[in-house]
Amino acid sequence: MRPHPGSSTTIIDFLTDLLKEADENIEILLTGASLGGALSPVLALALHEKKSTWDPNNRATLKVVTFAGPTPGNYYFAERYRLKLGNTTTRIWNSLDIVPHAWKPELLSQIPSLYEPQIPSNPLIEKFVNIGKLLSVGRYYTHLERLTPPLEGTLRPIEQTPETSSKQVELDVQLSALKSALAKENVSVSDSDIDINGLLQFLAQAKQQHIDAYFDLLNFPSEVTKFLVNTEQLPPDLRLQEEDQQEAIESVISKLLEYSANPDVDE
């Protein structure tokens, strides 16, 4: 397999060599989705701050496009970024995607009711969001290009299959076990806190809004969308297996129950 361009070198050295080989000025686009939507502008600002070391003749233009990203820093970072790269940055986010609602308290507060009335606010989700709000107090997390309006999302149908029904039964059993364990420690958990159906619906919709919805909102051709979301196109070591998804859901539920039983947790 041919090595990827820039492998075994630093990004500064790679860009320095790229400019040496270029016959004309170049445009460098930094982009990412989700976590990458927060990291790509951070990298862009770092490259801008060190531009004299890799582009002393100012032949490169930095542009940034972010998708579905959370806040990458506080208000002061956002203002510094706006002054340096605000004019060359495009922020894309879905109004029903929970990830871009992190980690600004006002936006976090919207998460539990994002999918109402189809999916009512869930007490476990509310507790989880409250933990996030507690941890963000005083940190002044701010979105870059914070005035950018979202793409208006719509609730998406979740396909029900025998496999999803089977997984729900398994999760019901595990939740009952967790509830019993908490009861032994004299921790009371109300029935409303074990609303497994509501929780699973919320998580399923959140996944749809964070990934698949963007293809529709950006008018991707259906054949391109099918190719991109087909995990069979990925190398085997990058595919998320069904058991990994199951484990991830169980981990979320377990954490939510822990938070429910310990409302004063601060870490």
C-alpha positions as CSV (number, residue, x, y, z in Angstrom):
1,M,0.0,0.0,0.0
2,R,1.3,3.4,-0.9
3,P,2.1,5.6,2.2
4,H,-0.2,8.5,2.7
5,P,1.2,11.9,1.7
6,G,2.8,13.5,4.8
7,S,3.2,10.3,6.7
8,S,6.2,10.2,9.1
9,T,6.5,14.0,9.2
10,T,5.1,16.9,11.1
11,I,2.3,19.0,9.6
12,I,4.6,22.0,9.6
13,D,7.3,20.2,7.6
14,F,4.6,18.8,5.3
15,L,3.2,22.2,4.5
16,T,6.6,23.7,4.2
17,D,7.5,21.1,1.5
18,L,4.1,21.5,-0.1
19,L,4.7,25.2,-0.6
20,K,8.2,24.6,-2.0
21,E,6.8,22.3,-4.6
22,A,3.8,24.6,-5.5
23,D,4.0,26.7,-8.6
24,E,1.4,29.1,-7.4
25,N,-0.5,30.2,-4.3
26,I,-2.5,27.5,-2.6
27,E,-5.6,27.2,-0.5
28,I,-5.6,24.9,2.5
29,L,-9.0,23.6,3.8
30,L,-9.3,22.2,7.3
31,T,-12.5,20.4,8.1
32,G,-13.9,17.9,10.5
33,A,-17.2,16.6,11.9
34,S,-18.2,16.1,15.5
35,L,-15.0,16.1,17.6
36,G,-13.2,17.0,14.3
37,G,-15.5,20.0,14.1
38,A,-14.0,21.3,17.3
39,L,-10.4,20.3,16.6
40,S,-10.1,21.5,13.0
41,P,-10.4,25.2,13.9
42,V,-8.0,24.8,16.8
43,L,-5.5,23.4,14.3
44,A,-6.2,26.2,11.9
45,L,-5.6,28.8,14.5
46,A,-2.3,27.1,15.5
47,L,-1.2,27.0,11.9
48,H,-2.1,30.7,11.5
49,E,-0.2,31.7,14.6
50,K,2.9,29.8,13.2
51,K,2.5,30.8,9.6
52,S,5.8,32.6,9.4
53,T,7.6,29.4,10.1
54,W,6.0,27.4,7.2
55,D,4.8,30.1,4.9
56,P,7.1,33.1,5.2
57,N,6.0,34.5,1.8
58,N,2.3,34.3,2.7
59,R,1.4,32.1,-0.3
60,A,-1.2,30.0,1.5
61,T,-4.8,30.8,2.5
62,L,-6.4,28.9,5.4
63,K,-10.1,28.1,5.2
64,V,-12.1,26.1,7.7
65,V,-15.4,24.2,7.4
66,T,-16.8,22.6,10.5
67,F,-19.7,20.1,10.9
68,A,-21.6,19.2,14.0
69,G,-18.9,20.4,16.4
70,P,-19.2,21.2,20.1
71,T,-17.5,24.3,21.5
72,P,-13.7,24.2,21.1
73,G,-12.9,26.7,23.8
74,N,-14.1,29.7,25.9
75,Y,-15.3,33.2,24.9
76,Y,-11.7,34.6,24.7
77,F,-10.6,31.8,22.4
78,A,-13.6,32.4,20.2
79,E,-12.9,36.1,20.0
80,R,-9.3,35.6,19.1
81,Y,-10.3,33.1,16.4
82,R,-12.9,35.4,15.0
83,L,-10.3,38.2,14.6
84,K,-7.8,35.9,12.9
85,L,-9.9,33.4,10.8
86,G,-13.6,34.4,11.2
87,N,-13.8,35.6,7.6
88,T,-12.6,32.3,6.2
89,T,-14.7,29.9,8.4
90,T,-18.0,28.2,7.7
91,R,-19.8,26.5,10.6
92,I,-22.5,23.9,9.7
93,W,-24.8,22.4,12.4
94,N,-28.2,20.8,12.7
95,S,-30.7,22.3,15.1
96,L,-31.7,18.8,16.3
97,D,-28.1,17.6,16.8
98,I,-27.2,17.4,20.5
99,V,-23.5,17.6,20.0
100,P,-23.4,21.3,18.8
101,H,-25.5,22.1,22.0
102,A,-22.4,21.3,24.1
103,W,-20.9,22.9,26.1
104,K,-22.7,26.2,26.4
105,P,-25.2,26.0,29.3
106,E,-28.0,27.8,27.5
107,L,-27.8,25.3,24.6
108,L,-27.3,22.3,26.9
109,S,-30.7,23.2,28.6
110,Q,-32.4,22.6,25.3
111,I,-31.3,19.0,24.8
112,P,-33.9,17.1,26.9
113,S,-36.8,18.6,25.0
114,L,-35.2,18.7,21.5
115,Y,-37.4,15.9,20.2
116,E,-40.7,16.7,21.9
117,P,-43.6,15.9,21.6
118,Q,-42.6,12.7,19.8
119,I,-40.0,11.8,22.4
120,P,-40.8,13.4,25.8
121,S,-38.0,14.8,28.0
122,N,-36.4,11.9,29.9
123,P,-35.4,12.3,33.6
124,L,-32.1,10.5,33.0
125,I,-31.2,12.7,30.1
126,E,-32.1,15.8,32.2
127,K,-29.7,14.6,35.0
128,F,-27.0,13.9,32.5
129,V,-27.4,17.4,31.0
130,N,-27.4,18.9,34.5
131,I,-24.0,17.3,35.1
132,G,-22.7,18.9,31.9
133,K,-24.1,22.3,32.9
134,L,-22.4,21.9,36.4
135,L,-19.1,21.1,34.8
136,S,-19.3,24.0,32.4
137,V,-20.1,26.7,35.0
138,G,-17.7,29.5,34.9
139,R,-15.8,28.2,31.9
140,Y,-17.6,30.5,29.4
141,Y,-17.6,27.9,26.6
142,T,-18.5,29.7,23.3
143,H,-19.0,28.5,19.8
144,L,-16.9,29.9,17.0
145,E,-19.0,31.9,14.6
146,R,-21.7,31.6,17.3
147,L,-24.3,33.7,15.4
148,T,-24.4,31.1,12.5
149,P,-28.0,29.9,12.3
150,P,-28.5,26.1,12.2
151,L,-29.9,24.0,9.4
152,E,-33.4,23.3,10.5
153,G,-33.6,19.6,11.3
154,T,-36.7,17.4,11.3
155,L,-37.3,14.2,13.4
156,R,-36.3,11.1,11.5
157,P,-38.1,7.7,11.6
158,I,-36.2,5.0,13.4
159,E,-36.3,1.6,11.7
160,Q,-37.6,-1.1,14.1
161,T,-36.3,-4.6,13.4
162,P,-36.4,-7.9,15.3
163,E,-32.7,-7.2,16.3
164,T,-33.5,-3.8,17.9
165,S,-36.4,-5.4,19.8
166,S,-34.1,-8.2,21.1
167,K,-31.6,-5.6,22.2
168,Q,-34.3,-3.7,24.1
169,V,-35.2,-6.9,26.0
170,E,-31.5,-7.4,26.9
171,L,-31.3,-3.8,28.1
172,D,-34.5,-4.2,30.1
173,V,-32.9,-7.1,32.0
174,Q,-29.7,-5.2,32.6
175,L,-31.5,-2.2,33.9
176,S,-33.5,-4.3,36.3
177,A,-30.2,-5.7,37.6
178,L,-28.8,-2.2,38.0
179,K,-31.9,-1.1,39.8
180,S,-31.7,-4.1,42.2
181,A,-28.0,-3.3,42.9
182,L,-28.9,0.3,43.7
183,A,-31.7,-0.9,45.9
184,K,-29.3,-3.0,48.0
185,E,-27.4,0.1,48.7
186,N,-30.6,1.9,49.8
187,V,-30.6,4.1,46.7
188,S,-34.1,4.8,45.5
189,V,-34.6,5.1,41.8
190,S,-38.1,5.9,40.6
191,D,-39.8,4.1,37.7
192,S,-39.7,7.3,35.7
193,D,-35.9,7.2,35.9
194,I,-35.9,3.7,34.2
195,D,-37.9,4.8,31.2
196,I,-35.9,2.5,28.9
197,N,-38.2,3.1,25.9
198,G,-37.9,6.8,26.0
199,L,-34.1,6.7,26.6
200,L,-33.5,4.3,23.7
201,Q,-35.7,6.4,21.4
202,F,-33.8,9.5,22.4
203,L,-30.4,8.0,21.8
204,A,-31.5,6.5,18.5
205,Q,-32.8,9.9,17.3
206,A,-29.7,11.6,18.6
207,K,-27.5,9.3,16.5
208,Q,-29.6,9.9,13.4
209,Q,-29.5,13.7,13.9
210,H,-25.7,13.7,14.4
211,I,-24.8,11.6,11.4
212,D,-27.5,10.7,8.8
213,A,-29.5,14.0,8.9
214,Y,-26.6,16.0,7.5
215,F,-26.7,14.2,4.2
216,D,-30.3,15.2,3.7
217,L,-29.8,18.8,5.0
218,L,-26.9,19.3,2.6
219,N,-28.8,17.7,-0.3
220,F,-26.3,14.8,-0.9
221,P,-27.3,12.5,-3.8
222,S,-28.9,9.3,-2.4
223,E,-26.3,7.1,-4.1
224,V,-23.4,9.1,-2.5
225,T,-25.1,8.9,0.9
226,K,-25.5,5.2,0.7
227,F,-21.8,4.8,-0.1
228,L,-20.7,7.0,2.7
229,V,-22.9,5.4,5.4
230,N,-22.0,1.8,4.3
231,T,-19.6,0.6,6.9
232,E,-18.5,-2.2,4.6
233,Q,-16.5,0.5,2.7
234,L,-14.3,1.0,5.8
235,P,-11.3,-1.1,6.6
236,P,-12.2,-3.9,9.0
237,D,-10.3,-2.4,11.9
238,L,-12.3,0.9,11.6
239,R,-15.8,-0.7,11.6
240,L,-18.0,-0.3,14.7
241,Q,-19.3,-3.8,15.3
242,E,-22.8,-4.4,16.6
243,E,-21.5,-5.6,20.0
244,D,-19.5,-2.4,20.3
245,Q,-22.7,-0.3,19.7
246,Q,-24.5,-2.4,22.3
247,E,-21.7,-1.9,24.8
248,A,-21.7,1.8,24.2
249,I,-25.5,2.1,24.8
250,E,-25.2,0.0,28.0
251,S,-22.3,2.2,29.2
252,V,-24.4,5.4,28.7
253,I,-27.4,3.9,30.6
254,S,-25.1,2.7,33.4
255,K,-23.6,6.2,33.7
256,L,-27.0,7.8,33.7
257,L,-28.1,5.6,36.5
258,E,-25.0,6.4,38.5
259,Y,-25.7,10.1,38.1
260,S,-29.3,9.5,39.1
261,A,-28.2,7.8,42.3
262,N,-25.5,10.4,43.0
263,P,-26.9,13.8,42.0
264,D,-24.0,15.7,43.7
265,V,-21.3,14.0,41.6
266,D,-18.8,16.5,40.3
267,E,-16.4,14.4,38.2
